[in-house]
Amino acid sequence: SGSGEMKSQSQGTNDEAWAIEEDRMEKYRSVFARADVDGDGFVEPTEARAVLMKSNLPQDELAQIYTLADVDKDGRLNEGEFLCALHLAYKRSKEGLLPT
């Protein structure tokens, strides 16, 4: 199996690299509140796209981030999924990290 060939970024020993600091979490929650335009507790794809585009990441990477964050695959992001998407975009744009 090729599992031993994964990049160290995606191995469990590097989990702390993906932890969200509390002050950043508060910023993400604030962004979620603004992005959840209709107040239904979900950010729709068009709403998420508008926010994630601000990261200036390539479209294909943003699509990958959205897919990774949409854990239940319902096509929209709840608060936890949206916070995950924001953090993945942040880590990718600032540190070049993206889980595989």
Order of alpha helices (4+ residues) and beta strands (2+ residues): alpha-beta-alpha-alpha-beta-alpha
